[in-house]
Amino acid sequence: MARFYPELDDNLKAFIARQHVFFVASAAPDGRINLSPKGLDSLRVLDGRRVAWLDLTGSGNETAAHLLADGRVTLMFCAFEGDHLILRLYGQGRSIKPDRSEWPALARQFPAFPGIRQLFLLEIDSLQTSCGAGVPLYEYRGEREALLRWVEKKGEQGVRDYQHEKNQVSIDGLPTGLFEEKNS
């Protein structure tokens, strides 16, 4: 049975910390809905109403475009080991790029992975658990490092060139704001 919470309590924070994967869903008013799995050591609970996650260079930049267009985002965590549980965090998100004043304090909470594009900050409006009894059990065997090796092989300038070519516009043609000038 679904249960809503006013904020993340210690048990829910501990549940998030145990998960090796989470899912990010976003959408603009028009166009495709995006749903992306995220892994590595890329998410931090900042407090009971805020979480942040690293965004590494990849083939698309849909979340950034959707947050510029609409701001709504949902994060979902599923227990693939142990007791069954699903947790969804609903709220408004925004991108924080390395040239922003907030960057240093947030970025130091994460590993210095190569190819970091931006951080996303989610201000939680509501959160909900549900049973997750239909989610299968999986055994965690480790992180894939293919993305990190790809970025290291490209080098800093190669990654920047790739971002300019592939990450400035969403698959629906929306701007991602990746190289916009700093406003704050």
ABEGO torsion letter per residue (X at the ends): XBBBBABBBAAAAAAAAABABBBBBBBBABEBBBBBBBBEBABBBABAABBBBBBBBBABAAAAAAAAAAGBBBBBBBBABEBBBBBBBBEBBBBBBAABAAAAAAAAABBBBBGBABBBBBBBABBBBBAGAABBBBBBAEBBAAAAAAAAAAEAAAAAAAAAAAAABBAAGBBAGAABBBAX
